[in-house]
Amino acid sequence: MKLLMLKLFNLASFIYMIVASVFIADFSSGMGSAEVYVMPAPFAFSIWSLIYLLLFLLIMKSFFANEEEDLFVSRIGLWFPISMILSGTSVIVGTTPAILFISLSLLTLCIVYTIIQGLYLSSAKYRVPFSIYLGWTSIATIVDAFVVLKANGIEELFSIGELGWSVILLTTGGLIALAFYFLQKDLLFPFVFVWGYGAIYLYQENELIKFIAAAFVVIILFIISAGLWKKIQKGK
């Protein structure tokens, strides 16, 4: 009964996130209320559709779960629904408080991802939705941080302007994506950064921002391609 209630709570939290993001968010100030150097092209946000679909399939499949899937649901526990509630709330509370909710959503997703990695389950299907969800939430947190600063008229932080911080955080994000690939053997997380950084490159006009975004797209794709090629060669 306790496990069933957890599955129902997952579904309810998912519905809340969908309603908040699709039907309510348009009436809030939202992430797009301020143009910043790290803002990706609007089409990039379509990745949410993939995230919603993968999460929905994962949640619905849990109602017809086997023993391994029940273990997965019970171990991630309330962290998963909490992350969805925080994510949905971040788009309806207004620009400034949104950064708190999206950051907490990112933190809870990190916890969920860590738990999943520690389960050593037989299939990567459990990790796939969260790799993409975590990757995009990471990018969304970076973007939202700059939107909040600009919306509050803050042009410098610790004597560093918006462009400087954009360079720092874009570089940090790219390095984190590479670290995930090497440390977690995760292909999807860095691919989300390829998607996001590619959209930043296409949308922004600042040459330095375009250079950094393009550089990480090329580096990530090269390293992943090289790794896949080595696996193919070993498999022959």
Backbone bond lengths (Angstrom), bond angles and torsions (degrees), N, CA, C in turn:
res aa  C-N    CA-C-N  psi(-1)  N-CA   C-N-CA  omega(-1)  CA-C   N-CA-C  phi
1 M - - - 1.472 - - 1.521 111.23 -
2 K 1.337 116.48 -40.99 1.459 120.46 179.65 1.519 111.05 -63.01
3 L 1.342 116.74 -40.10 1.457 121.14 179.63 1.519 110.66 -67.56
4 L 1.323 117.76 -38.69 1.460 121.89 177.72 1.516 110.78 -64.01
5 M 1.313 117.27 -41.41 1.468 120.98 178.22 1.529 110.77 -62.87
6 L 1.313 116.53 -36.97 1.468 120.52 178.75 1.524 109.89 -66.48
7 K 1.314 117.22 -41.13 1.463 120.88 178.44 1.530 110.67 -64.67
8 L 1.323 116.56 -40.54 1.469 120.63 178.11 1.525 110.78 -66.14
9 F 1.319 116.72 -37.00 1.467 120.79 177.77 1.521 110.27 -66.94
10 N 1.331 116.77 -37.82 1.468 120.51 175.12 1.521 110.61 -59.08
11 L 1.331 115.96 -45.66 1.458 120.73 -179.94 1.521 111.49 -64.99
12 A 1.333 117.12 -43.02 1.464 120.91 179.16 1.526 111.32 -63.52
13 S 1.316 116.52 -40.04 1.469 121.30 179.49 1.522 110.39 -66.78
14 F 1.324 116.22 -37.97 1.462 120.67 177.84 1.528 110.51 -64.19
15 I 1.326 116.08 -44.84 1.470 120.37 178.47 1.527 110.29 -60.77
16 Y 1.329 116.21 -41.58 1.470 119.68 177.93 1.529 110.29 -60.48
17 M 1.326 117.40 -44.74 1.462 120.74 -179.48 1.526 111.22 -62.11
18 I 1.330 117.11 -41.05 1.458 121.00 179.72 1.529 110.56 -65.66
19 V 1.318 116.67 -47.68 1.468 120.73 -179.24 1.525 110.59 -61.10
20 A 1.337 116.05 -44.55 1.464 120.31 -178.99 1.527 111.09 -65.10
21 S 1.327 116.66 -43.13 1.459 121.14 -174.06 1.521 113.20 -77.25
22 V 1.336 116.75 -36.64 1.461 120.46 -174.08 1.522 112.88 -94.28
23 F 1.337 117.15 -38.89 1.461 119.80 -171.97 1.530 114.56 -105.43
24 I 1.318 117.86 -19.11 1.467 120.25 -177.01 1.523 112.57 -111.14
25 A 1.323 117.02 -33.34 1.467 121.23 -172.91 1.521 113.44 -57.44
26 D 1.330 117.58 -32.98 1.459 120.42 -178.52 1.522 112.70 -62.54
27 F 1.331 116.59 -20.10 1.455 119.67 -178.60 1.529 112.46 -95.62
28 S 1.329 116.16 0.68 1.464 119.97 177.35 1.508 109.25 -101.41
29 S 1.329 115.88 173.79 1.463 120.15 -179.65 1.512 110.96 -67.07
30 G 1.318 118.17 -39.42 1.456 122.10 169.68 1.497 116.26 69.86
31 M 1.350 114.45 172.66 1.445 121.48 -177.72 1.516 112.60 -70.13
32 G 1.313 116.56 -28.33 1.450 118.96 -175.86 1.516 113.98 -84.92
33 S 1.299 118.95 11.74 1.456 121.69 -175.55 1.517 112.86 -77.33
34 A 1.314 118.18 -12.83 1.458 120.99 179.28 1.514 108.64 -142.58
35 E 1.339 115.93 135.80 1.458 120.55 178.58 1.518 109.18 -86.91
36 V 1.308 115.61 126.83 1.461 121.32 -178.85 1.523 108.73 -129.86
37 Y 1.330 116.38 166.21 1.462 121.16 -176.18 1.525 113.50 -63.82
38 V 1.317 116.83 -25.41 1.469 119.65 -176.96 1.528 112.58 -99.92
39 M 1.335 116.81 10.17 1.468 119.88 179.78 1.523 110.21 -72.60
40 P 1.331 118.47 122.50 1.466 120.47 176.72 1.526 111.00 -79.86
41 A 1.322 116.13 166.26 1.461 120.81 176.35 1.525 109.98 -60.29
42 P 1.327 117.44 148.07 1.472 120.43 -176.71 1.519 114.51 -53.48
43 F 1.335 117.50 -33.43 1.465 118.81 -177.56 1.526 112.54 -62.64
44 A 1.345 117.05 -22.96 1.464 120.71 -176.68 1.523 111.76 -62.62
45 F 1.332 116.37 -29.05 1.463 120.03 -176.91 1.524 112.40 -73.46
46 S 1.332 116.70 -7.32 1.461 119.82 175.50 1.529 111.81 -65.43
47 I 1.319 117.03 -14.14 1.466 120.46 177.56 1.531 111.21 -61.62
48 W 1.332 116.51 -22.58 1.465 119.45 176.28 1.527 111.00 -59.40
49 S 1.327 117.09 -33.38 1.469 120.12 179.39 1.521 110.43 -61.58
50 L 1.330 116.51 -41.40 1.463 120.83 177.29 1.525 110.83 -66.30
51 I 1.322 116.09 -42.30 1.469 120.45 179.19 1.524 110.52 -62.05
52 Y 1.330 116.75 -46.38 1.466 120.30 179.46 1.526 110.97 -60.03
53 L 1.336 116.29 -42.72 1.464 120.56 -178.62 1.530 111.11 -63.58
54 L 1.327 116.51 -46.40 1.462 120.61 -178.70 1.529 111.56 -64.88
55 L 1.317 116.66 -40.83 1.464 120.12 178.57 1.523 110.90 -66.80
56 F 1.330 115.97 -40.39 1.470 119.87 179.14 1.528 110.95 -62.06
57 L 1.331 116.46 -45.35 1.462 120.23 179.54 1.524 111.09 -63.32
58 L 1.336 115.74 -39.90 1.462 120.28 179.26 1.529 111.08 -63.53
59 I 1.319 115.80 -44.14 1.466 120.61 -178.67 1.526 111.16 -67.35
60 M 1.324 116.75 -44.95 1.463 119.60 -178.55 1.530 111.30 -66.82
61 K 1.316 116.40 -37.27 1.463 120.16 178.93 1.524 111.46 -64.92
62 S 1.333 116.27 -27.65 1.463 119.62 -178.22 1.534 112.03 -64.65
63 F 1.350 117.46 -23.69 1.458 120.56 179.51 1.536 111.86 -75.27
64 F 1.334 115.53 -13.43 1.465 120.58 177.24 1.526 109.18 -121.29
65 A 1.327 114.90 38.99 1.460 121.11 -168.02 1.517 113.25 -80.54
66 N 1.341 113.05 156.11 1.453 119.87 169.04 1.534 108.41 -95.06
67 E 1.303 116.79 -173.55 1.464 120.63 -175.96 1.525 112.13 -62.10
68 E 1.334 116.27 -39.85 1.458 119.89 -179.28 1.522 111.42 -65.42
69 E 1.317 116.72 -41.66 1.465 121.01 -179.58 1.520 111.37 -69.59
70 D 1.309 116.87 -34.79 1.470 119.96 175.39 1.530 110.68 -64.28
71 L 1.323 115.73 -38.06 1.462 120.65 176.48 1.524 110.21 -61.57
72 F 1.330 115.40 -42.89 1.461 121.43 178.92 1.531 110.97 -59.25
73 V 1.334 116.75 -48.41 1.470 121.41 -178.38 1.526 111.13 -63.76
74 S 1.309 116.32 -43.39 1.467 119.68 -176.63 1.523 111.73 -69.08
75 R 1.320 117.00 -36.19 1.467 119.58 -177.35 1.529 112.97 -72.30
76 I 1.330 117.32 -40.54 1.471 117.97 178.25 1.523 110.87 -74.65
77 G 1.333 115.93 -20.69 1.457 121.04 169.76 1.517 115.19 51.64
78 L 1.312 115.10 -137.03 1.466 121.61 -176.12 1.520 113.45 -78.78
79 W 1.330 117.35 -12.18 1.466 118.88 -178.64 1.529 111.21 -60.22
80 F 1.317 116.89 -37.45 1.466 120.75 -179.12 1.530 111.91 -65.63
81 P 1.334 120.06 -55.28 1.465 118.56 178.72 1.524 113.29 -62.64
82 I 1.326 116.84 -33.20 1.471 119.31 178.17 1.521 110.20 -63.03
83 S 1.326 116.49 -39.98 1.474 119.50 179.82 1.524 110.64 -63.21
84 M 1.329 117.57 -38.99 1.468 120.72 179.48 1.527 111.36 -69.26
85 I 1.323 116.04 -40.05 1.474 119.76 178.04 1.524 110.34 -63.05
86 L 1.306 116.54 -43.56 1.471 120.72 178.96 1.519 111.14 -64.73
87 S 1.331 116.08 -41.79 1.463 120.50 179.41 1.528 111.02 -62.67
88 G 1.322 116.79 -45.74 1.453 119.97 178.71 1.518 112.96 -65.06
89 T 1.322 116.41 -38.41 1.460 120.95 -179.37 1.527 111.24 -67.75
90 S 1.329 116.79 -31.53 1.469 120.51 -176.38 1.525 112.94 -61.51
91 V 1.331 117.70 -23.69 1.463 119.74 -177.32 1.523 113.21 -96.34
92 I 1.339 117.87 1.78 1.465 119.10 -177.99 1.530 112.92 -123.40
93 V 1.327 117.50 -2.38 1.464 119.24 -175.00 1.520 113.46 -95.99
94 G 1.330 117.97 -1.81 1.449 118.97 -177.01 1.514 110.73 100.54
95 T 1.322 115.74 165.87 1.460 121.14 -170.23 1.518 113.75 -63.94
96 T 1.335 117.38 -52.88 1.471 119.66 -172.89 1.522 113.93 -66.67
97 P 1.329 119.99 -50.89 1.472 118.28 179.43 1.522 113.31 -70.25
98 A 1.330 118.10 -13.42 1.464 120.68 -177.81 1.520 112.06 -60.58
99 I 1.343 116.50 -34.74 1.459 119.83 -177.75 1.528 111.23 -62.97
100 L 1.337 117.24 -33.91 1.457 120.63 178.59 1.529 110.41 -65.35
101 F 1.330 116.79 -45.49 1.460 120.43 -176.70 1.527 112.14 -71.27
102 I 1.331 117.49 -39.62 1.462 118.87 179.56 1.521 110.54 -69.80
103 S 1.336 117.38 -33.73 1.469 120.67 177.46 1.525 110.98 -67.58
104 L 1.334 116.66 -41.16 1.462 120.54 177.66 1.530 110.88 -67.50
105 S 1.325 115.95 -35.68 1.464 119.63 175.84 1.522 110.18 -62.70
106 L 1.329 116.20 -42.69 1.464 120.98 176.76 1.522 111.18 -60.81
107 L 1.316 116.87 -42.67 1.464 121.45 -179.75 1.533 110.76 -62.86
108 T 1.336 117.02 -45.96 1.467 119.62 -179.69 1.523 111.19 -66.20
109 L 1.322 117.44 -34.70 1.463 120.23 176.90 1.521 111.39 -66.36
110 C 1.320 116.59 -36.16 1.462 120.20 175.83 1.529 110.42 -61.49
111 I 1.338 115.41 -39.84 1.466 120.13 178.28 1.528 110.16 -65.26
112 V 1.340 116.87 -44.90 1.463 120.83 179.05 1.528 110.37 -60.49
113 Y 1.317 115.95 -45.70 1.468 120.80 -178.75 1.532 110.59 -61.66
114 T 1.311 116.66 -42.65 1.467 121.29 179.16 1.525 111.11 -62.80
115 I 1.326 116.58 -41.39 1.464 120.73 178.48 1.531 110.26 -62.96
116 I 1.332 116.09 -45.10 1.467 120.46 -179.86 1.521 111.14 -60.04
117 Q 1.336 116.44 -44.15 1.461 120.50 179.81 1.529 110.94 -62.32
118 G 1.319 116.25 -32.79 1.458 120.05 -178.13 1.519 114.01 -79.34
119 L 1.341 117.07 -10.71 1.461 120.06 -178.88 1.529 112.79 -81.38
120 Y 1.334 115.75 -24.40 1.473 121.08 -179.23 1.532 111.38 51.82
121 L 1.341 115.34 49.78 1.452 120.07 179.69 1.527 110.58 -73.35
122 S 1.329 115.62 163.09 1.462 120.18 -171.31 1.518 114.31 -74.80
123 S 1.317 117.66 -14.59 1.458 120.00 -176.29 1.527 110.99 -130.58
124 A 1.347 114.48 146.49 1.464 119.95 178.10 1.524 111.74 -78.31
125 K 1.344 116.96 -4.25 1.471 119.93 -176.41 1.520 111.88 -61.02
126 Y 1.328 117.06 -26.31 1.453 120.33 -179.62 1.531 111.04 -73.13
127 R 1.325 115.69 -29.56 1.455 119.85 -176.37 1.523 112.95 -87.61
128 V 1.329 116.90 -28.80 1.467 121.11 -172.78 1.530 113.65 -52.80
129 P 1.348 119.63 -53.43 1.477 118.05 -178.53 1.527 112.70 -60.92
130 F 1.330 116.18 -35.75 1.462 119.10 -176.46 1.522 112.34 -79.12
131 S 1.325 118.20 -27.36 1.458 120.64 174.96 1.524 109.99 -62.55
132 I 1.339 115.49 -45.08 1.471 120.19 -179.86 1.522 110.67 -72.08
133 Y 1.316 116.88 -43.74 1.467 122.51 179.40 1.524 110.92 -60.31
134 L 1.323 116.42 -46.07 1.468 121.18 179.95 1.519 110.91 -67.02
135 G 1.329 116.84 -41.88 1.466 119.93 -179.82 1.515 112.16 -61.29
136 W 1.334 116.47 -46.75 1.462 118.78 -178.07 1.528 111.89 -71.75
137 T 1.320 117.70 -35.75 1.464 120.20 176.56 1.529 110.65 -63.85
138 S 1.323 117.08 -33.31 1.470 120.73 175.99 1.521 110.49 -62.55
139 I 1.329 116.40 -46.39 1.462 120.66 178.70 1.524 110.39 -66.31
140 A 1.333 116.74 -42.15 1.466 120.79 -179.97 1.525 111.45 -61.69
141 T 1.320 116.82 -35.61 1.464 120.52 179.01 1.521 111.13 -66.35
142 I 1.332 115.98 -41.23 1.475 120.48 177.40 1.525 109.86 -61.67
143 V 1.326 116.24 -48.21 1.471 120.52 -178.94 1.519 110.68 -61.88
144 D 1.325 116.12 -46.53 1.460 120.45 -176.38 1.520 112.08 -63.90
145 A 1.319 117.00 -34.18 1.469 120.39 178.63 1.525 110.69 -60.45
146 F 1.324 116.47 -42.30 1.467 119.91 179.63 1.526 111.51 -72.63
147 V 1.337 116.85 -35.24 1.463 120.14 176.95 1.520 110.42 -61.61
148 V 1.326 116.91 -41.90 1.469 121.37 -179.97 1.524 110.49 -64.83
149 L 1.326 117.18 -44.04 1.467 120.30 179.84 1.525 110.71 -61.60
150 K 1.331 116.00 -45.60 1.473 119.44 -178.29 1.525 110.80 -67.64
151 A 1.330 116.83 -39.94 1.463 120.41 -179.46 1.520 112.07 -63.41
152 N 1.345 116.37 -27.16 1.461 120.99 179.14 1.526 112.67 -97.82
153 G 1.309 116.41 11.47 1.465 121.08 175.53 1.514 114.68 69.67
154 I 1.321 117.93 22.69 1.466 121.49 179.30 1.528 108.62 -90.82
155 E 1.328 116.56 110.76 1.456 121.20 -176.82 1.521 113.06 -95.32
156 E 1.349 117.19 -20.86 1.456 121.14 179.10 1.522 110.05 -137.15
157 L 1.326 115.61 148.11 1.458 121.77 175.58 1.522 107.19 -138.39
158 F 1.332 115.69 119.55 1.475 121.67 -174.13 1.524 110.90 55.42
159 S 1.335 114.83 40.83 1.464 123.28 177.06 1.523 113.43 66.93
160 I 1.324 117.08 15.47 1.467 121.59 176.95 1.520 108.19 -114.78
161 G 1.338 116.06 129.23 1.446 120.95 -177.76 1.519 112.94 -79.78
162 E 1.329 115.33 -179.85 1.460 120.67 -176.81 1.523 112.17 -60.17
163 L 1.315 117.57 -42.57 1.459 120.49 -179.33 1.525 110.73 -62.43
164 G 1.323 116.16 -43.82 1.463 120.34 179.61 1.527 111.91 -60.92
165 W 1.334 116.34 -46.44 1.459 119.97 179.01 1.523 111.36 -67.06
166 S 1.325 117.17 -33.73 1.460 120.40 177.64 1.518 110.55 -62.35
167 V 1.332 115.74 -43.33 1.461 120.88 178.15 1.527 110.38 -63.08
168 I 1.327 116.19 -44.01 1.473 120.86 -178.51 1.518 111.27 -62.98
169 L 1.342 116.45 -48.02 1.460 119.28 -175.73 1.530 112.68 -74.91
170 L 1.327 117.26 -33.64 1.460 118.86 175.10 1.531 110.64 -63.73
171 T 1.316 115.51 -41.92 1.465 120.60 178.45 1.526 110.75 -65.47
172 T 1.334 116.04 -44.69 1.464 120.57 178.97 1.524 111.00 -61.45
173 G 1.330 116.92 -44.10 1.454 121.06 178.88 1.518 112.19 -61.54
174 G 1.321 116.54 -42.80 1.459 120.46 178.48 1.513 112.48 -63.34
175 L 1.335 116.40 -40.25 1.464 120.76 178.67 1.529 111.39 -67.58
176 I 1.332 116.24 -36.69 1.469 120.06 176.72 1.533 110.19 -64.11
177 A 1.331 116.55 -40.99 1.467 120.39 178.36 1.522 110.74 -60.68
178 L 1.323 116.78 -41.68 1.467 120.69 178.05 1.526 111.04 -67.43
179 A 1.323 116.06 -39.19 1.467 120.36 179.22 1.525 110.60 -62.22
180 F 1.335 116.18 -40.53 1.461 119.83 178.33 1.528 110.64 -59.88
181 Y 1.319 115.17 -40.41 1.464 118.34 -179.37 1.524 111.31 -63.33
182 F 1.316 116.59 -45.81 1.452 120.41 -176.37 1.532 112.90 -76.07
183 L 1.333 117.05 -40.01 1.460 120.56 -174.62 1.519 113.25 -86.46
184 Q 1.333 116.93 -37.29 1.469 120.59 -176.21 1.529 113.14 -103.97
185 K 1.335 116.88 -3.79 1.469 120.79 -177.20 1.531 110.39 55.41
186 D 1.314 115.02 40.86 1.464 122.48 -174.41 1.524 109.29 -108.65
187 L 1.323 116.83 117.32 1.459 121.46 179.52 1.524 112.50 -84.90
188 L 1.326 116.69 -35.39 1.456 120.53 -171.41 1.522 113.07 -71.98
189 F 1.331 117.13 -39.34 1.467 119.29 179.71 1.525 111.45 -56.40
190 P 1.334 119.99 -51.94 1.467 118.86 178.11 1.523 113.54 -66.15
191 F 1.345 117.73 -29.72 1.464 119.76 177.55 1.527 111.12 -64.83
192 V 1.331 117.11 -32.40 1.463 120.34 175.30 1.529 110.01 -62.80
193 F 1.325 116.72 -38.08 1.462 120.30 177.13 1.520 111.61 -68.70
194 V 1.322 117.00 -33.45 1.465 119.96 173.97 1.527 109.60 -61.14
195 W 1.327 115.57 -43.85 1.465 121.35 178.17 1.531 110.67 -62.07
196 G 1.328 116.42 -50.17 1.458 120.69 -177.44 1.512 113.16 -67.31
197 Y 1.320 116.70 -45.06 1.467 120.47 -178.57 1.530 111.07 -69.86
198 G 1.337 116.08 -33.28 1.458 118.93 174.92 1.522 111.15 -62.92
199 A 1.336 115.80 -39.80 1.463 120.63 178.57 1.527 111.39 -68.99
200 I 1.328 116.98 -33.14 1.475 120.40 175.67 1.521 109.47 -66.35
201 Y 1.321 116.49 -43.57 1.472 120.98 179.19 1.531 111.05 -58.85
202 L 1.315 116.61 -43.22 1.461 120.40 -177.10 1.522 112.84 -73.00
203 Y 1.325 116.74 -23.87 1.466 120.50 -172.50 1.527 113.25 -97.58
204 Q 1.315 116.77 -29.64 1.459 120.27 -174.08 1.531 112.15 -90.43
205 E 1.333 115.55 156.17 1.460 120.84 179.67 1.522 112.72 -109.56
206 N 1.336 117.08 -18.81 1.461 119.65 179.39 1.531 109.87 -65.79
207 E 1.318 116.90 126.62 1.457 121.18 -173.70 1.529 112.84 -66.21
208 L 1.327 117.20 -36.33 1.460 120.39 -179.77 1.527 110.63 -66.93
209 I 1.322 116.53 -43.84 1.467 121.28 178.36 1.530 109.93 -63.42
210 K 1.318 116.92 -43.75 1.466 120.85 178.55 1.524 111.04 -61.74
211 F 1.340 116.12 -40.21 1.460 120.46 -179.07 1.534 110.85 -64.27
212 I 1.333 116.61 -47.01 1.474 120.42 -178.66 1.524 110.48 -64.18
213 A 1.336 116.47 -45.40 1.462 119.95 -179.76 1.526 110.79 -61.27
214 A 1.328 116.35 -46.62 1.471 120.46 -179.53 1.521 111.23 -65.49
215 A 1.338 116.78 -39.50 1.463 120.74 -178.90 1.524 111.27 -60.66
216 F 1.324 117.01 -43.55 1.465 119.54 -179.23 1.530 111.41 -71.53
217 V 1.326 117.26 -33.69 1.464 119.56 175.28 1.527 109.97 -60.14
218 V 1.327 115.83 -46.79 1.462 120.55 -179.21 1.532 111.29 -66.41
219 I 1.322 116.37 -44.97 1.471 120.77 -178.06 1.528 110.87 -63.16
220 I 1.333 116.61 -47.31 1.461 120.10 -178.75 1.525 111.04 -62.55
221 L 1.345 116.31 -45.57 1.460 119.44 179.94 1.524 111.78 -64.31
222 F 1.324 116.65 -38.55 1.465 120.37 -179.85 1.527 111.02 -65.11
223 I 1.340 116.06 -46.80 1.459 120.23 -177.40 1.533 111.10 -65.83
224 I 1.321 117.00 -42.77 1.456 120.12 179.07 1.530 110.76 -66.17
225 S 1.328 116.75 -42.43 1.463 120.43 178.95 1.521 111.17 -62.58
226 A 1.330 115.94 -41.18 1.465 120.26 178.82 1.525 110.67 -63.70
227 G 1.338 115.85 -40.86 1.459 120.03 178.80 1.518 112.12 -64.88
228 L 1.337 116.26 -42.52 1.462 119.98 178.59 1.531 111.09 -66.05
229 W 1.322 116.73 -38.12 1.468 120.66 178.91 1.533 110.87 -63.14
230 K 1.326 116.65 -40.38 1.466 120.28 177.82 1.516 111.28 -62.70
231 K 1.344 115.81 -40.84 1.475 119.37 178.78 1.525 111.15 -63.93
232 I 1.328 115.07 -40.58 1.470 119.68 179.33 1.528 110.44 -63.64
233 Q 1.331 115.96 -42.68 1.455 120.51 -179.32 1.525 111.33 -65.25
234 K 1.339 116.71 -39.25 1.461 120.56 178.59 1.524 111.45 -67.48
235 G 1.340 115.21 -30.79 1.446 119.37 -177.94 1.518 114.21 -76.53
236 K 1.317 116.39 -12.45 1.482 120.16 -179.02 1.532 110.43 -77.23
